[in-house]
C-alpha cells in the first residue's frame, strides 16, 4: 500500500509542478474570464488500445480517456482501463479494470514522451482447475511515440511503453499503444 501511495504521489508531484507554470503562461485575460478562457480548446476526449502478443502470452486493452492540454506541448489525461490477458503455458487468463493518470509531452514535431501510472484490480481465471484469484496491480509506464494532427480537432498517436516497476521479464513489457483524441 505504501508503494502505491508513493507512486501516486510522484504522479501528482509531476502534475503539480507543471500545472501552475502552464496556467501562468496561458492566462492573460481578465480575472473573471481567466478559467473559461484557459479551458477553451484544451479539453480532449478519446481513447487508446494497447497490446502485446507473444508466443505464450498476450494482452489486449482499451482505455477511454478524458484529457486536458495544459500547454501546446503538455497533455495530461485520466483513463478508464479494461484489459484482458492470457498465458498459454499456465492455462490462465486475466481480466483487469482500473484507472490511469498520464502525461504526454511533445519533445519535437510529432514526437512525444509518455508517462503513466495505472492502478488495476484484477481477476485471474485458471482454466485447469476453475479457480479464481483476485488482486490489485499497479504499474509505472514510460515510453514515447509519434503523433499526427489530422485536423483542428482530431489527433492520432502511437507508441511503445515499458513498465519500469515490472522489469524485463514481465509478460506485458513492452506494450504497443495507439489511439485518437478529439479536442472539444
C-alpha positions in Angstrom: 0.0 0.0 0.0 2.9 2.4 0.8 4.4 1.7 -2.6 1.1 2.7 -4.3 0.8 5.9 -2.3 4.4 6.8 -3.3 3.7 6.2 -7.0 0.5 8.3 -6.9 2.4 10.9 -5.0 5.1 11.0 -7.8 2.5 11.5 -10.5 0.7 14.2 -8.5 4.0 15.9 -7.8 4.8 15.9 -11.6 1.4 17.4 -12.4 1.6 20.0 -9.6 4.9 21.2 -10.9 3.7 21.5 -14.4 0.2 22.9 -13.8 1.0 26.3 -12.2 3.6 27.0 -14.9 1.1 26.1 -17.6 -1.6 28.3 -16.1 0.7 31.2 -15.7 1.9 31.0 -19.3 -1.6 30.7 -20.8 -3.9 33.1 -18.8 -3.7 36.7 -20.0 -7.4 37.6 -20.0 -9.5 39.4 -17.3 -9.7 37.8 -13.9 -13.4 36.9 -14.3 -12.8 35.1 -17.5 -9.4 33.5 -16.9 -10.6 29.9 -16.2 -13.1 29.7 -19.0 -10.7 31.3 -21.5 -7.9 28.9 -20.4 -10.2 25.8 -20.7 -11.4 26.8 -24.2 -10.0 24.3 -26.7 -8.0 22.5 -24.0 -10.3 19.6 -23.1 -9.9 16.4 -25.1 -11.7 13.1 -25.1 -10.7 9.9 -26.9 -9.2 6.6 -26.1 -6.5 4.2 -26.9 -5.8 0.5 -27.4 -2.7 -1.4 -26.2 -1.5 -4.9 -27.0 1.4 -7.3 -26.6 1.1 -10.7 -28.2 3.9 -13.2 -27.8 4.4 -17.0 -28.3 3.0 -17.8 -24.9 1.3 -14.7 -23.5 -0.8 -11.8 -24.8 -2.6 -8.8 -23.6 -5.2 -6.6 -25.2 -6.6 -3.4 -23.6 -8.9 -0.5 -24.3 -8.9 2.8 -22.4 -11.4 5.7 -22.9 -9.7 8.9 -21.8 -10.5 12.4 -20.7 -7.6 14.8 -21.2 -6.6 18.4 -20.5 -3.9 20.1 -22.7 -2.0 22.2 -20.2 0.3 23.8 -22.8 0.8 23.3 -26.5 3.3 20.6 -25.7 1.9 19.0 -22.5 -1.3 17.0 -22.2 -2.5 15.2 -19.1 -5.3 12.6 -19.0 -7.4 10.3 -16.8 -8.3 7.0 -18.4 -10.5 4.0 -17.5 -8.6 0.8 -18.3 -10.0 -2.5 -19.3 -7.6 -5.3 -20.2 -7.7 -9.0 -21.0 -4.5 -11.2 -20.9 -3.7 -14.8 -21.2 -0.9 -17.2 -20.6 -1.0 -20.5 -22.6 1.8 -22.1 -20.5 -0.2 -22.0 -17.3 -3.7 -22.1 -18.9 -4.7 -18.9 -17.2 -6.5 -15.7 -18.3 -6.9 -12.4 -16.5 -9.4 -9.6 -16.7 -8.4 -6.3 -15.1 -10.1 -2.9 -14.8 -8.9 0.3 -13.2 -7.7 3.8 -14.0 -4.6 5.6 -15.2 -3.1 9.0 -14.9 -0.8 10.1 -17.7 1.2 12.9 -19.2 2.4 13.2 -22.7 5.0 15.8 -23.7 5.9 16.8 -27.2 9.6 16.9 -27.5 9.8 17.8 -31.2 7.4 18.0 -34.1 5.2 14.8 -34.0 7.4 13.0 -31.4 6.4 12.7 -27.7 7.4 11.1 -24.4 4.9 9.5 -22.2 4.5 8.6 -18.5 1.5 6.8 -16.9 0.6 5.4 -13.5 -2.0 2.7 -13.6 -4.0 1.0 -10.8 -5.8 -2.2 -11.8 -7.8 -4.6 -9.7 -7.8 -8.0 -11.5 -9.3 -11.5 -11.5 -7.1 -14.4 -12.7 -9.1 -17.4 -14.1 -7.3 -20.8 -14.0 -8.7 -22.9 -16.9 -7.2 -26.1 -15.5 -9.0 -26.2 -12.1 -11.6 -23.4 -12.4 -10.2 -21.3 -9.6 -10.2 -17.5 -9.4 -7.6 -15.3 -7.8 -8.3 -11.6 -7.1 -5.7 -8.9 -6.5 -4.5 -5.5 -7.4 -1.6 -4.4 -9.5 -0.1 -1.0 -10.3 2.4 0.0 -12.9 4.5 3.0 -13.9 4.8 3.1 -17.7 7.3 5.2 -19.6 7.8 5.5 -23.3 7.3 7.6 -26.3 5.9 7.7 -29.8 4.6 9.5 -32.8 1.6 11.8 -33.0 -0.1 13.3 -36.1 -2.8 16.0 -36.1 -5.4 15.1 -38.7 -7.4 18.4 -38.5 -8.1 21.1 -35.9 -9.9 18.7 -33.6 -8.5 15.1 -34.3 -5.1 13.8 -33.3 -3.9 10.2 -33.7 -0.9 8.8 -31.8 1.0 5.5 -31.5 4.0 4.5 -29.4 5.7 2.0 -27.1 5.6 2.0 -23.3 7.5 0.0 -20.8 6.6 -0.8 -17.1 9.6 0.2 -15.1 8.3 -1.4 -12.0 7.8 -4.9 -13.6 11.2 -5.3 -15.2 12.3 -7.0 -18.3 10.8 -10.4 -17.5 7.2 -9.2 -17.3 4.9 -10.8 -19.8 3.4 -7.4 -20.9 6.6 -5.5 -21.3 6.7 -3.5 -23.6 3.3 -2.6 -24.9 2.4 -1.1 -28.2 -0.2 1.6 -27.8 -2.2 3.8 -30.2 -5.2 6.0 -30.1 -7.1 9.1 -31.0 -8.1 12.3 -29.2 -10.7 14.8 -30.1 -10.4 18.4 -29.0 -13.8 19.8 -28.0 
